[in-house]
Amino acid sequence: MLKIINELNDRKIAFKTGLGGKELSAFRGGGKAAFTAYPESVKALKDLCGIASAYEIEPFPFGLGSNVLILDGGFDGIMVSTVGLRRIELDGTTLTLSSGVPMTKIAEIAAKYELSGAEELCGIPATIGGMLKTNAGAFGKEIAEIVAEATVCDTKTGNISVLKGNEVPFSYRSSGDAFRDKIIIYVKLKLCRGKNVGAKAEYFRNMRREYQPSLPSLGCTFKRTEEGISAGYYIDKSGLKGTRIGKAEISSKHAGFIVNRGGANASDYVKLMALASDAVRRKYGIELTPEIEIIGKENDPGESER
Ligand SMILES: Cc1cc2nc3c(=O)[nH]c(=O)nc-3n(C[C@H](O)[C@H](O)[C@H](O)COP(=O)(O)OP(=O)(O)OC[C@H]3O[C@@H](n4cnc5c(N)ncnc54)[C@H](O)[C@@H]3O)c2cc1C
């Protein structure tokens, strides 16, 4: 651990030790990460990949952590925050963004310059890097539809390459293996000239406020089913709205969300996921697929006795 700390200090990469789900995940609960690094340049990102490779620790890039749950036993690798990567360039209708640029900023620019194409996505609490990896979507629109290209850094070799949008095997809430062992550095979005872009984005944001709970969550826990029906519909019909385990709850506003009522840990979340999956399987014979990503390890059950 000390060697890694020295390497990070030598390369002037800001980092913290011991941050946890409370700070790193939008669920505001979960285990701690050994390291959280904050690279602010491509060079720092490459250096970080080199350190991770040399010490055989896993780098996990993340944006707002709005789709990531860290299990209570913690994550032994390096969480690589992209919040310091915020470059923005506009050339005609092409927007080039560093991966840490949040959707709120993209919405602001799109409204200011009347650039259309992302209005439906404006309320997603995400960075552009996270959106690309998860192929985020809303109201019938997916980020895949407006991506021209992505520049990535290979975490094992430090090599930088460019992927065209049509080379990424995007599907519903997935970018396939395109970004496995990669950190997205830049994303180029191809927008078009529009009208009343800000008003349209506001319309979609308002719709979201009406149906989504306001307590901390990771958005929809499960993907839509194969027939395109929201998992929340089946969870609701299984009578689970409002069910609590510890301080986590299947939201009584939208059964697709598991919310943190204050002080929930990751195991509360995971137990509710299992409860919902079992209930929907028993009642409807449908297998739910998680939309959220779970990392880290479970608490060692013997730990509390030591
Ligand atoms: C209230 C709420 C509402 C939501 N609504 C929606 C919705 O309408 N539609 C939807 O699709 N999702 C929704 N989500 C889920 C979430 O916002 C998306 O999955 C989003 O794309 C995650 O973005 P992020 O920047 O927070 O990524 P994170 O959650 O930090 O990371 C998600 C994944 O992306 C990877 N990643 C992040 N940055 C990079 C990078 N630079 N390079 C490589 N990989 C990277 C991570 O390793 C991880 O695998 C919602 C979540 C919440 C909390």
The ligand as an ORCA input file, in Angstrom:
! r2SCAN-3c Opt
* xyz 0 1
  C     -32.007      8.665    -10.122
  C     -31.372      7.879    -11.239
  C     -31.978      7.855    -12.478
  C     -31.406      7.119    -13.540
  N     -32.034      7.121    -14.751
  C     -31.466      6.455    -15.784
  C     -32.077      6.469    -17.069
  O     -33.099      7.102    -17.293
  N     -31.476      5.759    -18.060
  C     -30.320      5.063    -17.859
  O     -29.818      4.458    -18.807
  N     -29.724      5.032    -16.647
  C     -30.255      5.707    -15.616
  N     -29.658      5.677    -14.386
  C     -28.440      4.892    -14.187
  C     -27.135      5.681    -14.418
  O     -27.368      7.068    -14.315
  C     -26.529      5.352    -15.782
  O     -26.139      3.999    -15.835
  C     -25.330      6.254    -16.102
  O     -24.938      6.045    -17.422
  C     -24.139      6.035    -15.178
  O     -23.291      7.139    -15.336
  P     -22.118      7.453    -14.317
  O     -21.280      8.515    -14.908
  O     -22.645      7.707    -12.955
  O     -21.326      6.082    -14.357
  P     -20.923      5.172    -13.133
  O     -22.152      4.731    -12.437
  O     -19.896      5.858    -12.343
  O     -20.284      3.940    -13.919
  C     -21.124      3.109    -14.692
  C     -20.266      2.185    -15.557
  O     -19.550      2.969    -16.501
  C     -18.159      2.749    -16.360
  N     -17.480      4.021    -16.602
  C     -17.751      5.241    -16.079
  N     -16.916      6.167    -16.594
  C     -16.096      5.505    -17.443
  C     -14.992      5.883    -18.265
  N     -14.558      7.155    -18.335
  N     -14.369      4.926    -19.002
  C     -14.788      3.637    -18.964
  N     -15.814      3.215    -18.214
  C     -16.453      4.139    -17.455
  C     -17.970      2.235    -14.933
  O     -16.770      1.492    -14.814
  C     -19.210      1.399    -14.780
  O     -19.009      0.176    -15.427
  C     -30.206      6.410    -13.323
  C     -29.582      6.451    -12.062
  C     -30.149      7.190    -11.035
  C     -29.445      7.246     -9.707
*
